[in-house]
Amino acid sequence: MGKEFIEIFEKWADTYDSSLTKDIEYKEVFRGYDQILDSVANKAFGEVVEFGPGTGNLTVKLLELGLSVTGIEPSPAMRKLADEKLKGKAVVKDGDFLSFTVEKKPDVFVSTYAFHHLTDKEKAEAITLYSNLLSSSGKIVFADTMFRSEEEYEKAKAAASQSGFHNLAADLAREYYSTIPKLKGMLEENGFTATFTRLNEFVWIMEGIKVQ
């Protein structure tokens, strides 16, 4: 479940925050990064479970809003950096999108730049799991790279290669980026309304509100 990517994050952890603004290949992927985090945080309430908090950037914003946050992070290096940044104000546990423990019933599941580590089959399993854990009006709020169609996805991969952005092209080919119609179907099949809001060329916010 996405754990094949842990080694990448173990190596990336120490330079992750600085790379968000300095890596030209990923400039558009992370354009408006701070505003993307704000957009996710402002949709959250109550008891929040955050998947893939990394170094804790979104977690800080959630805490500033007075929310209770449990982070679920599979990378030991990232957990260490998050603990240093958060200074005990939030718990960051080992786990992933499909395997985690929480002490309190969650109101909202949030994530940024991480859901693409799951295959579509795993994404569907995860959304079913969250539906079973949430009460009516509970939410899933994930910001991630996604595409309106398979054709758009293929064009993005080709454009990255043609621009000489070989790391980005490899990333787009290696990981499991989904299309909005597929994700919308997964949410609706599990009793959620589904809203998608574009934030830059790559990143959308997927907001599912449980209604059943």
C-alpha positions as CSV (number, residue, x, y, z in Angstrom):
1,M,0.0,0.0,0.0
2,G,2.3,2.7,-1.2
3,K,5.1,1.5,1.0
4,E,7.2,0.9,-2.0
5,F,7.8,4.6,-2.0
6,I,9.0,4.9,1.6
7,E,12.7,4.8,0.6
8,I,12.2,7.9,-1.6
9,F,10.8,9.8,1.4
10,E,13.5,8.6,3.7
11,K,16.1,10.1,1.4
12,W,14.0,13.2,0.7
13,A,13.0,14.1,4.3
14,D,15.8,16.5,5.2
15,T,15.4,18.6,2.0
16,Y,11.7,18.2,1.5
17,D,10.6,21.6,2.7
18,S,13.2,23.5,0.8
19,S,12.6,21.5,-2.4
20,L,9.0,22.6,-2.6
21,T,10.0,26.1,-3.8
22,K,13.4,25.4,-5.4
23,D,12.8,22.4,-7.7
24,I,12.0,23.9,-11.1
25,E,10.5,20.6,-12.4
26,Y,7.9,20.7,-9.7
27,K,7.2,24.4,-9.7
28,E,3.7,24.0,-11.0
29,V,2.9,21.0,-8.9
30,F,3.6,23.0,-5.8
31,R,2.4,26.4,-7.0
32,G,0.3,28.0,-4.3
33,Y,1.5,25.4,-1.8
34,D,0.7,27.5,1.3
35,Q,-2.7,28.4,0.0
36,I,-3.4,24.7,-0.9
37,L,-2.7,23.8,2.7
38,D,-5.0,26.6,3.9
39,S,-7.8,25.4,1.7
40,V,-7.6,21.9,3.1
41,A,-7.3,23.1,6.7
42,N,-10.2,25.4,6.4
43,K,-12.5,22.6,5.4
44,A,-11.6,20.5,8.4
45,F,-13.3,20.4,11.9
46,G,-13.3,18.4,15.1
47,E,-11.1,15.3,15.3
48,V,-8.8,15.2,12.3
49,V,-6.8,12.3,11.0
50,E,-4.1,13.4,8.6
51,F,-2.5,10.8,6.2
52,G,1.1,11.5,5.1
53,P,1.8,14.6,7.1
54,G,5.4,14.4,6.1
55,T,7.3,17.2,8.0
56,G,4.0,18.5,9.5
57,N,3.3,21.6,7.3
58,L,-0.5,21.0,7.1
59,T,-0.6,19.7,10.6
60,V,0.7,23.1,11.9
61,K,-2.2,24.9,10.1
62,L,-4.7,22.4,11.5
63,L,-3.4,23.0,15.0
64,E,-3.5,26.8,14.5
65,L,-7.3,26.4,13.9
66,G,-7.6,24.7,17.2
67,L,-8.3,21.2,15.8
68,S,-7.2,17.9,17.3
69,V,-4.9,16.1,14.9
70,T,-3.6,12.5,14.6
71,G,-1.0,12.1,11.9
72,I,-0.4,8.8,10.2
73,E,3.0,8.7,8.5
74,P,4.9,5.6,7.3
75,S,8.3,7.2,6.9
76,P,10.4,7.2,10.1
77,A,12.5,10.1,8.9
78,M,9.5,12.2,8.1
79,R,7.9,11.3,11.6
80,K,11.1,12.5,13.3
81,L,11.0,15.8,11.5
82,A,7.3,16.3,12.1
83,D,7.8,15.6,15.8
84,E,10.5,18.2,16.0
85,K,8.3,20.8,14.2
86,L,5.1,20.0,16.1
87,K,6.8,19.9,19.6
88,G,4.3,17.5,21.1
89,K,1.1,19.4,20.0
90,A,0.0,16.5,17.8
91,V,0.6,12.8,17.7
92,V,2.2,11.3,14.6
93,K,2.0,7.6,14.4
94,D,3.3,4.9,12.1
95,G,0.7,3.7,9.6
96,D,-0.7,4.4,6.2
97,F,-4.0,5.1,4.4
98,L,-5.3,1.5,5.0
99,S,-3.6,0.5,8.2
100,F,-3.9,2.9,11.2
101,T,-5.2,3.3,14.7
102,V,-6.9,6.3,16.3
103,E,-8.0,6.9,19.9
104,K,-11.1,9.0,19.1
105,K,-13.8,8.8,16.4
106,P,-12.6,10.9,13.5
107,D,-14.7,13.7,12.0
108,V,-12.5,14.5,9.0
109,F,-9.7,12.7,7.1
110,V,-7.3,15.0,5.4
111,S,-4.2,14.6,3.2
112,T,-2.1,16.5,0.8
113,Y,0.2,15.2,-2.0
114,A,-0.1,11.6,-0.9
115,F,-3.2,9.7,-2.1
116,H,-1.5,8.9,-5.4
117,H,0.7,6.4,-3.6
118,L,-2.3,4.1,-3.7
119,T,-3.6,2.1,-6.7
120,D,-7.2,2.8,-7.7
121,K,-8.2,-0.5,-6.1
122,E,-6.5,0.6,-2.8
123,K,-8.1,4.1,-3.1
124,A,-11.5,2.5,-3.3
125,E,-10.8,0.3,-0.3
126,A,-9.6,3.3,1.7
127,I,-12.7,5.4,0.9
128,T,-14.9,2.4,2.0
129,L,-13.0,2.2,5.2
130,Y,-13.4,5.9,5.9
131,S,-17.1,5.8,5.1
132,N,-17.5,3.1,7.8
133,L,-15.6,5.2,10.4
134,L,-17.3,8.5,9.7
135,S,-20.7,9.7,10.9
136,S,-23.1,11.7,8.7
137,S,-21.5,15.0,7.7
138,G,-18.0,13.6,8.2
139,K,-15.6,14.5,5.5
140,I,-12.7,13.4,3.3
141,V,-10.6,16.4,2.2
142,F,-7.6,15.4,0.0
143,A,-5.5,17.7,-2.1
144,D,-3.5,15.8,-4.7
145,T,-2.5,15.6,-8.4
146,M,-5.4,14.2,-10.4
147,F,-6.7,14.6,-13.9
148,R,-10.1,15.1,-15.6
149,S,-9.5,12.2,-17.9
150,E,-7.0,9.6,-19.0
151,E,-6.3,11.6,-22.1
152,E,-5.3,14.6,-19.9
153,Y,-3.1,12.4,-17.8
154,E,-1.3,11.1,-20.9
155,K,-0.8,14.7,-22.2
156,A,0.7,15.7,-18.8
157,K,3.2,12.9,-19.0
158,A,4.2,13.8,-22.6
159,A,4.5,17.5,-21.7
160,A,6.8,16.8,-18.8
161,S,9.1,14.7,-21.1
162,Q,9.0,17.3,-23.8
163,S,10.0,20.0,-21.3
164,G,13.0,18.0,-20.2
165,F,11.4,17.5,-16.8
166,H,12.6,13.9,-16.5
167,N,12.1,13.5,-12.8
168,L,8.5,14.8,-13.1
169,A,7.9,12.6,-16.1
170,A,9.2,9.5,-14.2
171,D,7.1,10.4,-11.2
172,L,3.9,10.7,-13.3
173,A,4.6,7.4,-14.9
174,R,5.6,5.5,-11.7
175,E,2.9,6.5,-9.3
176,Y,-0.9,6.0,-9.3
177,Y,-2.5,9.2,-10.4
178,S,-6.3,8.9,-10.8
179,T,-9.0,10.7,-12.8
180,I,-11.8,12.7,-11.3
181,P,-14.5,10.5,-12.7
182,K,-13.0,7.4,-11.0
183,L,-12.6,9.2,-7.7
184,K,-16.1,10.7,-7.9
185,G,-17.5,7.2,-8.4
186,M,-15.7,5.8,-5.4
187,L,-17.0,8.5,-3.2
188,E,-20.6,8.3,-4.4
189,E,-20.7,4.5,-4.1
190,N,-19.8,4.9,-0.4
191,G,-22.4,7.5,0.5
192,F,-20.5,10.7,-0.1
193,T,-21.3,13.8,-2.1
194,A,-18.2,14.7,-4.2
195,T,-16.8,18.1,-5.0
196,F,-13.6,18.8,-6.9
197,T,-11.9,22.2,-7.0
198,R,-8.8,22.9,-9.1
199,L,-6.0,24.8,-7.4
200,N,-3.2,24.7,-10.0
201,E,-2.4,22.8,-13.2
202,F,-1.9,19.6,-11.3
203,V,-3.6,19.8,-7.9
204,W,-7.3,19.5,-7.1
205,I,-9.1,19.3,-3.8
206,M,-11.3,16.3,-3.5
207,E,-14.0,16.9,-0.8
208,G,-16.4,14.1,0.1
209,I,-19.1,14.8,2.6
210,K,-20.9,11.7,4.0
211,V,-24.6,11.9,3.6
212,Q,-25.6,8.3,4.2
